Structure formats: C-alpha cells, structure tokens
Amino acid sequence: MCFFERASKQVQPLTTENFRDSEIAAKLSANPLLPHARSGRAGPFSDAIGDIVLAAGYENGQTSNFLTLVVDIDHFFDGLIRSEITEGYQVEISMDEQTVYRFAGNDDLRDKWAVNLPLKFASNEWQVQLWPTPERLDDMYSASVPMVLFGGLLLSLGGLFLGWRSHQLHQRLHARQQLVRQATEQLKQMHKTEDRLIFLSDHDALTELPNRNGLLRYLQNKIPDVERNQRPLVILVISIDAFRDLNHALGHTIGDEIIKRIALRVQKVLPAGAFISRTTVDTFVVVCELANDELTQALAEAIRHNIMPQLFIDQHEIYCSASIGIAYAKDANYDVDSLLYNADSALYCARQQGYFGIEFYHRDQQLELNQRRERLQALRSALENNQLELHYHPSYSYANRQLSGLKPCYAGELRTAS
C-alpha cells in the first residue's frame, strides 16, 4: 500500500504500479532497513522536471508502507534565494545541465562575472550560478573608488613603515656586523701580540735568534741526551771587539745593522744542526757537536775569517773583529751553568790576546781569573778603607854624587830596599 502527498499542480492520481517503477521505490527496496528517508527525482510524483521526492518506509502490521513527500523545487529555491541572496544579484540553478530554477533578467554580465557554486540537499546536488546586475556592478565600482584610495593610502603608509623599519633593522644589523668584524680583528691582533710576546720571551727582537732564555732551554734539553750517549758538545762564545765604541761613535741604527749582518755571516759557516743565539748586545753563542779540537779550531777560524771583511753601511766602511772563547761540555761535567762560565773564562783570555783572539778553556784559566778577582776585591777594599800608601825610591847618580830623581816603589822593592 502507498500513501503520498501530491503537489497541488498534479491532477493525475498515482497508481501503485507507477510507484513501483519509480526511482525512489528502487532506492527504498535496495535498503529497506535504513531508518531515515531517501531522496530522488520526483519522476511520476510531479510534472515538474526539477522536483524531488522524499520517502521513508514503515511497517503496519504485516504490510510494508511508504510515506512520500514531494518537494516543489521552484517554490523551495525561490524562498531560499529571496532570503539568502543579497538584492542586486541574479541566480540560475541547474541539475544535470538542465535549468530547474532561474531568477535573472539580464545575462550581459554572466559570462564575465558569474560564480559557480555547488548546492547539496539530501542526496541531490545542484549547480548554482551567481552574477551581479549592471546596477549592482556600478554601485560596487562607485563604492570601491574611495575604498581603493583609502586602501592605497593605508598600503602606502604600511609600505613606508615597513621600509623605515627595514632600514632601521638593516642599520642595526650593519652595526652589529661592524662590531663583530672589529671584535674579530681585535682578537686576531691579540693573538698576534700574544704569539709575538711568546716568541720574544725566547728570541732576540733584532736578529730573531734565540736569546739567553732560549739558549738555556736548548742546553737543558740537549746536555742530558749528550751525556747519556757520550757525544761531544762544544760551545763557542763570540764577542764583537769594541762594539760599544762603534755603537756610540756611529749610532744605534748602524750598530743594529752591524749586529744583523754579523749574525748572517756567522750563520753561513755553521755546520748542519748547529744552534746559534744572541745572549747580549755584542755576544753570540754557538752550540754544536764536534768530535775534536781540530774541527772546533777550523770552525772558529771560519767564523773569524767570515767576520773579517769590511762592512759598507750608509757610506761608512766598517771593520769588525771578534774574540772567541771555546769550552766543552765534558769539562763542565755536563752542567749548564759551569759550561757557560767556562766559555766566558776562555773568552776573557781570548780578549787578552787582542783582536780576533781564539782561546780554548783549560783549568788554569779559572785559577788565574780567581786570583785576579781576589786582587781586584782586595784593591777595592783597600781604596774604601784608605789602606794604600805611596812610597818613592830615590835615584842617586854616583857620577856627580847627587840625587837625580824619585820613582814609585812597589811593595816587594820597598821591602828589598829596607
């Protein structure tokens, strides 16, 4: 059995056979147990092509019945459009490329301004096309002019603000980058200064040779190995004769140039593995491993020969000489301080020989130096305590039997005369 409500525009009754052949009946029969209503094309329920039908099945005893509701789409869309669409717009609704509703009077702007939107209701879907009337479009343009001007002004102000802000950030970034570069450069300079200070702690600033600290560190590392392996080690102390007089007479600039050139001349004749340092203003120290006195003497002669030629500095022709003191590590029992002291003792004796003196250390030199030091100390003490007396010895001429003069008398002569 089928109960249905028909639209007022329908005049033909609906038979049970027609209902069975409809689209909605097929949907209901396919899923009879679903509790909600089904929707579909109205078909035999309505003469209008776009109408739809809603139907739901229910049981009445042993009979299956269906409740059917036909929706007048034209009336439905007319109420929807009038309540939901703003005045000034035109609408056309289609289903399966067939127009089912139209609310439009002018299609001139349709192709250019139309907007397509989908519309779903139940299981049915329509395509909605919406476009403005010419009057509505004019109102939109007239209203948009001040809005465009105002919006352009806002955008311009916003652009200026963003540009100003970007410029400020760029300046700050540039300033920060400048500070980073300055800090990096200062850090590099600090590292260079630190490295230079470390270098100068062990090296001479003028010649960049190791200084006395560098020499001591080298000997402290070298001598234990030499002693352990019983290898010969010799030290040569080279002192430029009368260098202080040259320095005062010609100036410190020329004096520095003399030192640098002599350092290069000495380095040219040194054997492989030799160590050279500048310990004082006018003194160089060479340390090397030489097997005997002949090789050592030959090296000292080569150094003296290389220093001998004149130097031409700022229109000055300068001749230099050097005295050389030589000492062996074995004679100092491989003690650093004793080795340097022995070399200084030999240098002192070499200077007594005159220019270009060369002297090897031997134990008598130390005794002579100790005696000389004691005499100087006694003389200094006698001067401070007024303990010196001056005596004269008379010179007598036997020919004319007259006193011819006086001469100083040493203590031994005084005792003999008395």
SVG drawing of the C-alpha trace seen along z (x, -y; Angstrom):
<svg xmlns="http://www.w3.org/2000/svg" viewBox="-6 -66 187 76">
<polyline fill="none" stroke="black" stroke-width="0.4" points="0.0,0.0 1.3,-3.5 0.3,-6.8 1.6,-10.1 1.0,-13.8 0.9,-15.4 1.6,-18.9 -1.4,-20.9 -0.4,-21.3 -0.6,-17.5 -4.0,-16.3 -3.4,-12.7 -3.6,-10.1 -0.6,-8.0 -1.1,-4.2 0.8,-1.5 2.3,-0.3 3.7,-3.7 5.2,-4.0 6.9,-0.6 8.5,-1.7 9.8,-5.0 13.5,-5.8 12.6,-6.4 10.9,-2.9 14.1,-1.3 16.2,-3.1 13.8,-2.1 13.7,1.6 17.5,1.7 17.9,0.8 14.6,1.4 16.1,1.4 17.6,-2.1 15.7,-4.2 16.0,-7.6 14.3,-8.9 15.5,-8.6 15.5,-11.3 15.4,-11.2 13.9,-12.7 10.2,-13.2 9.5,-11.3 5.9,-10.2 5.1,-12.2 5.3,-15.5 5.0,-17.0 7.9,-19.5 11.3,-18.1 13.3,-19.6 11.0,-18.5 12.4,-15.9 10.7,-13.4 11.5,-12.3 10.2,-8.8 10.6,-6.6 9.3,-3.1 7.5,-1.8 5.6,1.4 1.9,1.5 1.2,5.0 2.3,7.3 2.1,4.7 5.0,2.5 4.0,-1.1 5.9,-4.2 5.4,-7.8 6.2,-10.1 6.8,-13.9 7.1,-15.8 9.2,-19.0 8.3,-21.8 11.9,-22.9 10.8,-26.0 9.0,-27.2 11.8,-25.9 14.6,-27.8 12.5,-30.9 12.2,-31.2 15.8,-30.3 17.1,-32.9 14.9,-35.7 16.0,-35.1 19.7,-34.3 20.9,-36.2 21.5,-39.9 19.5,-42.1 21.2,-43.0 22.4,-39.5 21.0,-37.1 20.8,-33.3 20.4,-30.2 20.2,-26.7 20.7,-23.6 20.7,-19.8 22.4,-17.5 22.9,-20.5 19.1,-21.2 17.9,-24.5 15.5,-23.9 15.3,-27.5 16.1,-30.9 16.0,-34.3 17.6,-36.6 16.6,-39.3 19.9,-40.3 22.6,-37.9 25.0,-40.6 27.4,-40.2 27.0,-36.4 30.0,-35.2 32.4,-37.7 31.2,-37.9 29.4,-34.6 30.5,-32.4 29.7,-28.7 28.8,-27.1 27.6,-23.6 24.4,-23.1 23.6,-19.8 20.3,-18.8 19.7,-15.2 21.3,-13.1 20.7,-15.6 23.2,-18.1 22.6,-21.3 24.9,-23.8 24.3,-27.4 25.5,-30.3 25.5,-33.8 26.3,-37.1 25.5,-40.8 23.1,-43.1 24.6,-46.1 23.3,-48.4 24.9,-46.4 28.2,-46.4 28.1,-50.2 27.4,-50.5 30.3,-48.2 32.7,-50.3 31.4,-53.6 31.8,-52.4 35.2,-50.9 36.8,-54.1 37.2,-55.7 37.9,-52.3 40.7,-51.9 42.0,-55.3 41.8,-54.7 43.3,-51.2 46.1,-52.6 46.8,-55.2 46.9,-52.5 49.1,-50.3 51.5,-53.3 51.7,-54.1 52.3,-50.5 54.9,-50.3 56.7,-53.4 56.6,-52.0 57.9,-48.6 60.6,-50.4 61.6,-52.6 61.6,-49.6 63.6,-47.5 66.1,-50.4 66.5,-50.5 67.0,-46.8 69.5,-46.9 71.4,-49.6 71.4,-47.7 72.5,-44.6 75.3,-46.5 76.4,-48.0 76.4,-44.5 78.3,-43.1 80.8,-46.0 81.2,-45.3 81.7,-41.6 84.4,-42.4 86.1,-44.8 86.0,-42.3 87.4,-39.6 90.2,-41.9 91.0,-42.8 91.0,-39.1 93.4,-38.4 95.7,-41.3 95.6,-40.0 96.6,-36.5 99.4,-38.0 100.6,-40.1 100.5,-37.1 102.4,-34.9 104.9,-37.7 105.4,-38.1 105.8,-34.3 108.4,-34.4 110.3,-37.4 110.4,-35.6 112.9,-33.2 114.2,-35.2 116.1,-38.4 113.9,-41.1 116.7,-42.4 118.0,-39.2 115.1,-36.9 117.8,-34.4 117.2,-32.7 118.1,-34.8 119.7,-33.7 116.4,-32.1 116.3,-30.2 119.9,-29.2 119.4,-27.9 116.2,-26.0 118.1,-24.4 121.1,-23.4 118.9,-22.0 117.2,-19.7 120.4,-18.9 123.0,-18.2 121.3,-15.2 121.0,-13.5 124.7,-14.2 125.8,-13.0 123.7,-9.8 125.1,-8.9 128.6,-10.3 128.7,-12.6 131.0,-15.6 129.4,-19.0 131.2,-22.3 130.1,-25.9 131.7,-28.9 131.1,-32.4 131.7,-35.1 132.1,-38.6 132.5,-41.6 135.6,-43.6 135.0,-47.2 131.4,-47.1 130.2,-49.5 132.7,-52.1 131.3,-51.5 127.8,-51.9 128.5,-55.2 130.5,-56.6 128.2,-55.6 124.8,-55.5 122.5,-52.7 120.9,-52.4 124.2,-51.5 125.1,-49.4 121.9,-47.3 122.8,-46.8 126.3,-45.6 124.8,-43.1 122.3,-41.8 125.0,-41.4 127.5,-39.7 124.7,-37.3 124.2,-36.4 127.9,-35.9 128.3,-33.6 125.3,-31.5 126.7,-30.9 129.7,-28.9 127.9,-26.9 127.6,-23.1 124.2,-21.4 122.4,-21.0 124.3,-23.9 122.5,-26.2 123.2,-30.0 121.8,-32.6 122.4,-36.2 122.8,-36.5 124.0,-40.1 124.4,-43.2 127.6,-42.1 127.8,-38.4 126.7,-35.3 126.8,-31.7 127.1,-28.7 126.4,-25.2 127.3,-22.2 128.7,-18.6 132.3,-18.5 134.5,-15.4 137.9,-17.1 139.9,-20.3 140.9,-20.4 137.3,-20.6 136.5,-23.2 139.5,-25.3 138.6,-25.1 135.1,-26.3 136.4,-29.2 138.8,-30.2 136.0,-30.1 133.9,-32.4 136.8,-34.8 137.5,-34.8 133.9,-35.5 133.6,-38.4 136.9,-40.0 135.8,-41.7 134.7,-45.3 131.0,-46.3 129.6,-49.2 126.7,-50.8 125.5,-54.4 128.7,-55.4 130.7,-54.1 133.4,-51.5 133.5,-49.5 135.9,-46.8 134.9,-44.4 136.7,-41.7 135.6,-39.2 137.1,-37.2 136.0,-33.6 136.0,-31.5 135.6,-27.8 134.5,-25.2 133.5,-21.5 130.5,-20.1 132.6,-17.2 135.0,-19.7 132.0,-21.2 130.7,-17.8 127.7,-18.4 126.4,-21.2 124.8,-24.2 126.0,-26.9 129.5,-25.6 129.7,-25.2 128.7,-28.9 131.1,-30.0 134.0,-28.1 133.2,-29.6 133.2,-33.1 136.6,-32.4 138.0,-31.3 136.5,-34.4 138.2,-36.6 141.6,-35.1 140.9,-35.4 140.3,-39.1 143.7,-39.5 145.3,-38.4 144.0,-41.3 141.7,-41.4 140.5,-38.0 141.7,-36.1 140.7,-32.4 141.1,-30.5 140.1,-27.1 139.1,-26.7 141.6,-25.0 141.5,-24.8 144.4,-27.2 142.3,-30.0 139.9,-29.6 142.7,-29.8 144.0,-33.0 140.6,-34.5 140.0,-33.7 143.3,-35.3 142.6,-38.4 139.1,-38.6 140.6,-38.4 143.2,-41.1 140.5,-43.4 138.4,-42.8 141.3,-43.5 142.3,-46.6 138.7,-47.9 138.5,-47.2 141.9,-49.0 140.6,-52.1 137.4,-52.2 139.4,-51.9 142.3,-54.3 144.8,-51.5 147.0,-52.3 150.4,-54.1 152.6,-55.6 156.4,-55.2 159.1,-56.6 162.5,-55.1 165.4,-57.7 167.5,-57.7 171.1,-58.5 173.8,-59.5 177.2,-58.2 179.0,-60.2 178.2,-63.6 177.2,-62.1 173.8,-63.8 170.1,-62.8 168.7,-62.6 165.0,-61.8 162.3,-59.6 160.3,-56.7 157.3,-54.8 158.3,-51.8 156.3,-48.5 155.9,-46.6 158.5,-44.0 161.1,-46.6 160.3,-48.6 161.0,-45.5 164.2,-44.9 165.4,-48.5 164.7,-48.4"/>
</svg>
